[in-house]
Amino acid sequence: MMDGKGKVAIVTGSATGVGAEVARQLAEYGCNVVINYTKSETEAREAQAACDALGVETLLCQADVSKDEDCRRMADAALEKWGRIDILVNNAGTSKFVPHEDLEGLTAEDFQWIYSVNVIGPYQMTRAVTPAMKEQGRGSIVMVSSIAGLQGIGSSIAYAASKGALNTMTKSLARALGPEIRVNTVCPGFIDTRWLRGGLGEEGFERLKGQVVRNTVLNDASTPVEVAEPVVYFALGAKHTTGDIIIIDAGTHLGPPNRTQRRD
């Protein structure tokens, strides 16, 4: 049985969507939580209130994970308040929605920005919390990646490439930080979130969601709740699992279901 009572978790990008749900679920297990945001302060305070209502302590921290000084400041704030860091969930991410065939749609600056948040940010956050976790003798780091990094799909080539790099970095960090620190990754597929609706537009979002529901083995589209559950499992359970990547996509990676008509 998983128990987070008294543990401290930092969840980056936790104002909305998957991050907010991960923070809430960790709070349900008794974890004290750092709620992180860059711009969405109102939503971050709502996420904080949801965790506070579960009887845990929280800390609201505005920080940009692409900036090393912000990462270290967030880790220091958690240590100052609670004296420990047990869990880091690297959830913050960004993208630019560009069709993959439009090679002129991405600039070097686009790649650099996406990598700065999706790859360098998790590295910097991991570096910032490692001394405390090592001193404690244990810790768990979970990356929120994407099946885009496994299949070369998604909002843009730069995004897919960044998530592929994050998946590889998971294995490198797991080797480097064991035995005290476990590092694992969750790769979601389509997720019903405000962020994706904003990127695709309402019509594009509903069209894609319909395709996902029709063409996945489980005939369903994931919500933040389904994605957060394995993140929390890696954070609080899975004691002998490190360097692993788990796919949460209702079977999208298997391709369209091949179902035959039943005949009596």
MINU-86960 format. One record per residue: residue in three letters; x, y, z of N, C-alpha, C, O, CB in turn. Coordinates in pm, whole numbers, plus 50000, padded with zeros to 5 digits. Glycine has a CB too. Layout:
ALAXYZXYZXYZXYZXYZ
...
//
This chain:
MET500844988050000500005000050000500875012550000501815013450079499055000150122
MET500585022049912501405034149902501055044050012499885046250044501215040649765
ASP502095049950069501895059550177502825071350155504035069650147502155053050315
GLY502255083350144503065095250124503095104450243503615115650233502575102650006
LYS502555100050355502435109050471503795114550513504735107050540501785101650588
GLY503875127850517505095134550559506125136350450507135143150471505715127150669
LYS505895130450332506835132050223506595145250151505525151150161506725120250124
VAL507625149750080507555162650010507735160249861508675153649818508635172450064
ALA506825165849783506865164249638506875177849570506115186749606505675155849590
ILE507735179249471507725190749381507125186149249507605176449190509165196849361
VAL506085192949204505465189649075505555202048987504875211949011503965185049093
THR506395201348885506525212948797505335213748702504755203548663507855212348716
GLY504985225948666503855227948576502565222448633501825215448564504125221648443
SER502285225548758501165219148827499965228248849499145225748937501615213948960
ALA499865238848769498705247748781497455241648719496355243648768498995261148715
THR497645234148611496505228548538496825214548489497955209648504496125237648419
GLY495815208048431496015195548359496615184348441496255182448557496875197948243
VAL497525177048379498135165348443498875169348570498785162448671499095158248347
GLY499615180248565500385184448682499515187148803499835182948914501175196648650
ALA498405194248782497495197148891496895184348948496735183049069496375206548845
GLU496575174848861495995162248907497025153748980496695147049078495405154548789
VAL498265153748933499325146549005499495152249145499585144749242500675147448928
ALA499525165449156499665171849288498505167749379498715164549496499715187149274
ARG497295167949324496115164349405496175149849451495885146949567494835166749325
GLN496545140849362496615126749400497725124049501497555116049593496825118149276
LEU498865130749485499915129449586499445134549721499745128649825501185136949541
ALA498705145649720498145150949845497175141049907497125139850030497445164349820
GLU496415133949826495505123749878496245113049956495735107550053494725117149765
TYR497475110349914498295100349984499075106450100499845099350167499275093849887
GLY498885119350126499505125650242500755133650215501395138450309499815115350340
CYS501135135350087502345142850055502125157850069501075163050031502815139449913
ASN503095164750123503145179250113503655182749973504545176049921504055185450226
VAL503095193149913503315195249770503735209649738503175219249790502065191749692
VAL504735210749649505075223649589504305224749458504495216549367506625225049567
ILE503445234749448502705237649326503495248049247503745259049297501255242749357
ASN503875244649125504705253449044503935258548922503155251248861505985246149000
TYR504185271148889503585276848769504525287348712505425292048781502195283148800
THR504315290948585505075301948526504185314348512504565325248555505645297948389
LYS502985312548451502105323948427500705322348488500065332248521501965326148281
SER500245309948504498845307448542498665307848694498385297548756498375293848487
GLU498835319648753498765320748899497365317348952497255310449053499155334848944
THR496325321948886494965319148935494695304348940494195299249041493935325948845
GLU495025297148833494835282748830495725275648931495325265748992495095277348690
ALA496955280748948497865274749046497305275749187497435266449266499245281449038
ARG496685287049218496085288649352494895279249369494635274349479495635303349374
GLU494175276749261493075267049267493615252949293493055245449372492245267249136
ALA494705249449225495335236449248495845235349391495715224849455496485234049148
GLN496425246149440496905246349578495755244449676495875236949773497635259549607
ALA494635251149651493475249949740492945235649742492525230749846492365259549696
ALA492965229049627492485215149620493365206049705492865196649768492465210149474
CYS494665208649707495575200749790495425204249938495425195450024497035202849745
ASP495285217249967495095221750105493855215150166493845211550284494955237050112
ALA492815213550086491565207750135491725193150177490885187750248490505208850028
LEU492805186950134493055172950169493895171750296494245160750338493765165850054
GLY494205183250358494855183050489496365182850487496995180150589494395171550564
VAL496975185550371498445185850364498925200250359498125209550346498955177950240
GLU500235201950370500835215150355501265217250210501665207850142502045216850451
THR501175229550164501545232550027502405245150021502465253050115500295234349940
LEU503075246649908503895258449882503695262249737503845253849648505405255849914
LEU503355274649712503155279649577504455286049530505015294549599501965289749570
CYS504935282049412506235287049366506175290549218506015281749133507335276749393
GLN506325303349189506445307749050507895305649008508815311049070506005322749033
ALA508085297648903509445294848858509395289548715508465282348677510145284648951
ASP510405293148637510545288748499511655278248495512815281348520510875300948402
VAL511295265748464512275254848473513375255948370514395249148381511585241548458
SER513205264448268514285266248171515435274448230516515275148171513755273148045
LYS515195280548347516215288648413516755281148534516005277848626515635302348457
ASP518045278448533518655270648639518465277148776518245270148875520135268648611
GLU518565290548783518415297248912517005295348969516835294649090518735312148898
ASP515995294448882514635292148928514485277948981513805275649081513625294648814
CYS515115268348914515055254348960515675252949099515115246549187515775245048861
ARG516835258949116517515258049246516715265449354516655261149469518945263849237
ARG516105276649316515295284149412514085276049458513705276549575514825297449351
MET513475268649366512315260549402512715249249497512025246449594511645254949275
ALA513835242749467514315232149556514665237849693514335231849796515535225149494
ASP515325249249695515705255449823514475259249904514475258050027516575267849798
ALA513415263849837512195267749908511555255649975511065256550088511195274349811
ALA511555244349906510995232049965511825227650085511275223550187510935220749861
LEU513135228450073514015224450183513875233850302513905229450417515465224050137
GLU513725246650275513565256250383512275253750460512235255250583513585270650328
LYS511205250050390509905248050455509815234450525509295233550636508785249150352
TRP510335223950460510115210450513511395202750547511345192650618509325202550415
GLY512545207450498513795200750530514065188150452514995180750485513835197550673
ARG513265185450349513465173250271512755174550136511855182750119512925160950349
ILE513195166350041512515164949911512525150049878513595144149863513215173549797
ASP511365144149867511265129849841510915126549696511305116149644510245123749931
ILE510165135549634509625132649500509775145049413509525156349457508125128349508
LEU510185142849289510165153249188509405147849067509755137349014511615157849148
VAL508385155049026507675151648903507955162648801507495173948815506125149948928
ASN508725159148698509055168548592507945168348488508005160948390510445165148528
ASN506925176548512505745176748426505705188848333505075188048227504515176648512
ALA506365199848368506305211948286506785208948145507805202248125507145223148349
GLY506055214048047506435211847908505835222447819504925229647858506005198047862
THR506355223247696505835232747600505975227047460506645216947440506565246347611
SER505345233447364505425229047225505055240647134504655251447179504515216847200
LYS505185238247006504645246946902503915237846805504475227946757505785255446830
PHE502675241146776501865232446691502165235446544501725245546489500355234446722
VAL502915226346482503325227846342503215214146274503775204446324504795233446332
PRO502505213146161502455200346090503865195246057504735203146019501625201745960
HIS504085182346072505435176946056506005179145917507225180445901505435162146088
GLU505145179745816505655181645680506055196045652506685198845551504605177245580
ASP505705205245741506055219345723507415222145787507495227045900504965228545785
LEU508465218945715509805220445770510185234945792511055237945874510805213945680
GLU509545244045721509835258245739509085264145859509285275645896509475265945613
GLY508205256045918507395260946029508115261446162507605267146259506195252546043
LEU509305255646169510085255446293511425262246271512145259246175510295241046344
THR511755271346359513055278146354514005271946456513595264046541512905293146380
ALA515265275646446516235271146547515815275946685515995268946785517645276346512
GLU515255288046690514795293546818513635285346875513545283546996514365308246802
ASP512755280246788511675271546834512235259046900511825255347010510745267646716
PHE513185252546832513815240646888514475243747022514305236247119514835235046790
GLN515215254647026515945258147148514995260647265515275256647377516815270447125
TRP513865267447238512915270247345512255257347393512145255047514511855280247297
ILE511805248947301511145236447338512105227447415511715221447515510615229047213
TYR513345226547370514325218447442514655224447579514895217147675515605217047359
SER514675237647588515025244047715514025240547824514395239247941515105259247699
VAL512745239047787511715235547884511575220447901511505215548013510375241547843
ASN511545213047789511205198847792512365189747826512145178547873510645194747662
VAL513595194247804514765185647829515705191947932516025185748033515535183047699
ILE516135204047905517065210547998516395213348131517015211948236517615223647938
GLY515105217348128514375219748253514355207648345514715208948462512955223848221
PRO513935195748297513975183948382515385180548432515555175948545513415172048307
TYR516395182848347517765180348392518145189648506518705185448607518745182048275
GLN517825202548489518165212348593517395209648722517955210948830517875226448544
MET516125206048711515355202848831515915190548901516015190149023513875200748797
THR516285180448822516885168348879518175171748953518405167049064517155157848769
ARG518995179848890520265184048954520005191649083520735190049181521085192748857
ALA518955199849083518665208149201518225199849321518535203349435517595218349168
VAL517505188749298516995180749411517905169249449517735163349556515635175349378
THR518865165949363519695154049388520455154449521520455144249591520685152449276
PRO521115165449560521845165149687520965161449806521385153649892522485178649712
ALA519765167049813518865164049926518435149449923518425142850027517635173249923
MET518075144449806517655130449795518795120949829518585110849896517125127549654
LYS519985124049782521145115649813521425115449963521725104950020522385120649737
GLU521335127150026521585128050169520555120150249520885114050351521565142650214
GLN519295120250201518245112450268518405097550245517945089450325516875116850218
GLY519065093950136519245079850104518185074250013518195062349982519275071950228
ARG517235082849970516205078149877515475089949814515415100949869515205068849949
GLY514915087149698514125097149628513575091249500514085081149451514965109749598
SER512555097449448511955092749324511705104649231511135114749272510625085149353
ILE512145103049107511945113349005511135107148892511455096348842513305118948953
VAL510085114148851509225109248743509155119848635508845131448661507795105648796
MET509445115748512509335124548396507965122248330507525110848316510495121948294
VAL507305132948292506095131948211506495134848067506725146348030504965141748261
SER506565124447987507015125447850505815124147757504765130047783508075114647818
SER505945116547649504855115147552505175103747457506345100647433504635128347473
ILE504135097347403504375087347299504955093947173505475087147085503065079747264
ALA504855107247166505495114447055506985111247049507555110346940505285129547070
GLY507605109647166509035106747172509385092547136510555089447115509545109747307
LEU508395083947128508605069947089508235067446944508805058746878507805060647179
GLN507275075146894506735072446761506935083746660506525082446545505285069546772
GLY507555094646701507775105646607506505112346561506395116346445508525100646489
ILE505535113646652504265120046620504085132046712505015135746784503065109946634
GLY502905138046710502635148746806502565162446744502475163846622503665148746911
SER502605172546829502325186346788503345192246693503025201246616502235194946909
SER504575187246697505615192046605506805182546612506935174746706506045206646639
ILE507665183346512508875175246513509775179146631510395170546693509645176746380
ALA509835192046662510675196446774510175190446905510975186246989510695211746783
TYR508855190046922508285184247043508605169347052509045164547156506755186347046
ALA508395161946941508675147646941510155145046972510475136047049508295141446805
ALA511025152846912512455151146935512825153847080513655146847138513265160246843
SER512195164147139512505167347279512055156247373512735153347471511835180547318
LYS510905150147344510425139347430511255126647410511435118947504508945136447402
GLY511755124447289512685113447269513955115347351514475105847410513035112047122
ALA514445127747355515625130747437515335128747585516185123747658516085145147413
LEU514135132547628513755130747768513715115847804514135111947913512395137447796
ASN513205107647714513155093247740514565087447755514805079247844512415086047627
THR515475091647669516855086847679517525091947806518255084547873517655091347556
MET517265104547840517855110247961517385102848086518125101848184517525125047972
THR516155097848083515645090048197516575078448227516925076048343514225084848167
LYS516985071148124517845059648144519235063748192519815057348280517965051648014
SER519755074648135521065079548179521045083648326521945080148402521515091448093
LEU520005090948366519905095448504519665083948600520175083948711518805105748519
ALA518885074048557518635062548644519955055448676520185051348789517645052648577
ARG520805054048576522125047848600522985056648689523675051648778522845045148466
ALA522945069648665523835078748736523435080848881524305083048966523855092048666
LEU522135080248912521665084249045521315072649138521065074649257520465093149030
GLY521285060349084521045049049172522245046449263523355050749230520725036649091
PRO522065039549375520825032849415519855041649495518725037449520521175020749497
GLU520265053649534519395061649621518165067049549517085067749607520185073149680
ILE518325070849423517255077849352516785069449234517585064949152517735091749304
ARG515475067449226514855060649111514375071249012513855081649051513675051449157
VAL514545068348883514115077648777513315069748674513815060248615515345084748711
ASN512065073748653511185066848559510395076948477510365088848508510225057348634
THR509765072048372509045080948281507675075148245507505063148228509855083248153
VAL506695084148235505365080748185505195087448049505455099348034504245085248286
CYS504745079747951504525084947816503035084547783502535074147740505335076747711
PRO502315095447803500905095847765500735097447614501645101747543500185107247839
GLY499555093847568499145097147432498265109447438498585119147506498405085247364
PHE497165109147366496195120047367495655121947509495285112247576495045117247268
ILE495615134547555495035137647686494035149047668494325159047603496145141547790
ASP492875147447726491825157547718492155168747816491775168147933490415151347748
THR492865179047768493285190147853493005203547784492825204147662494775189047888
ARG492975213947864492795227347812493955231247720493755237947620492675237447927
TRP495155226847755496345230047676496205224647534496495231747438497615224347743
LEU495775212147520495645206247388494495212647310494595214647188495435191247399
ARG493415215847379492305222847312492785236247257492425240047146491125224947410
GLY493575243347336494075256247292494995255147172494955263547082494795263147405
GLY495825244647171496775242947062496125238646932496545242946825497795232947099
LEU495095230346940494455224946820493245233046777492815232046662494045210746844
GLY492685240946867491405247346840490295237446868490495225346862491335252446693
GLU489115242646899488025233946942487665223546836487475211746867486805242346976
GLU487555227846712487175218546605488235207746584487925195946573486935226146474
GLY489495212046578490585202446560490705192846676490975180946657491895209646541
PHE490485198146797490555189646916489475178846912489775167046935490415198047043
GLU488245182646884487145172946883487325162746772486985151046789485805180046868
ARG487855167046658488105157646549489165147346588488995135346564488545165346422
LEU490245152046649491305142846691490815133646802491115121646800492535150646739
LYS490065139046897489545130747005488665119546950488735108146996488765139347106
GLY487825122846853486975112746792487785101846725487455090046734486045119046692
GLN488865105746656489735095946592490395086946694490505074846673490795102946508
VAL490845092846804491505085146909490535074946968490885063146984492035094447020
VAL489335079247000488345070147061488015058646966487895047147008487065077847099
ARG487875061846838487525051346741488675041646715488445029846690487105057746610
ASN489905046646721491035038846672491965033546779493045028446747491805046846579
THR491585034446907492385028347012491745015347056490535013547047492555037947131
VAL492575006347104492084993247147491044994547257490094986847262493254984547194
LEU491235004347346490305006047458489155015547425488295017947509491045011247578
ASN489125020847302488065029947259487835041147360486695043747400486765022247238
ASP488915047647401488795058147501489915068247482490945065147422488825052247644
ALA489705080247534490715090647535491085093747680490205095147765490215103447460
SER492375094747707492825096747845492495110647897492435120347821494315094247855
THR492275111548027492135124148097493335125648191494085116048208490765124848176
PRO493525137248251494625138648347494585128448460495635124648512494605152448406
VAL493405123848499493295114048608494005101148571494775095848651491815111248640
GLU493755095948450494375083248410495885084548397496615075048426493775078448279
VAL496355096148353497795098048336498475099848471499585095048492498085110148246
ALA497815106848563498415109448694498595096748776499545095748853497545119248772
GLU497715087048760497785074948841499125067648830499715064548934496665065448802
PRO499655064748710500965058248704502105067348748503125062448798501225053448564
VAL501955080448732502965089648783503095088148934504195087248988502615104348746
VAL501945087849001501935086349147502465072649188503125071349291500525088449202
TYR502155062449108502675049049139504205048949133504845043449222502095038649040
PHE504785054949029506245055749021506805063849137507875060849189506675061848887
ALA506075074349178506575083149283506585076449419507545077749495505725095649290
LEU505525069149451505355063649586505525048449594505815043149701504005067249638
GLY505355041649484505485027049482506655022949397507675029749393504195020549430
ALA506525011649327507535007049229508945007749285509845013249221507445015349102
LYS509145002249404510425003749474511604997649400512745001849419510334997649610
HIS511354987649316512434981149243512394984549094512894976949011512354966049261
THR511814996049061511715000248921512445013248900512165023348966510245001648878
THR513405013048806514095025348770514545024248625514825013348574515315028048863
GLY514615035748558514975035948417513895030548327514165026748213516235028248397
ASP512665030048377511585024048300510725034748233510645046048279510705015348391
ILE510095030848122509195039648049507875032248030507845021347974509795043947910
ILE506795038148079505485031748066504595040347977504585052647988504825029648206
ILE503845033747889502965040747795501535040747849501005030347887503025034147655
ILE500925052547851499535054147896498765060847782498675073047776499445062648030
ASP498215052747692497585058647573496355050947526495955052147410498585059347461
ALA495755043047614494555035147581494805025547465493855021047401493395044547546
GLY496065022347439496405012947334496685019247199496755012047099495325003247319
THR496835032447193497095039147065498325033446995498315031746873497275054047088
HIS499385030547071500625025647011500475012046945501355007946869501705024847116
LEU499385005046972499144991946911498534992946772498464983146699498244983646999
GLY498105004946735497435006746608495945004246621495465000646728498024997646503
PRO495195006246512493745004246517493384990046560494064980546522493115007346381
PRO492314988646639491914975246683491494966646564490864971446470490764976146784
ASN491854953946571491494944446466490474934746524490804923546565492744936846412
ARG489224939246526488184931346589487324924746481486954931046382487324940046682
THR487004912146503486154905046408484754903746466484574903646588486734891046375
GLN483784902846379482394901546421482204887946487482624877746432481434903146301
ARG481574887746603481324874946670480204867346599479174873046563480974877146819
ARG480434854446581479424846146518479024834646611479874826946655479944840546383
ASP477774833746640477284822946726477044810346644476634800146698475994827246800
//
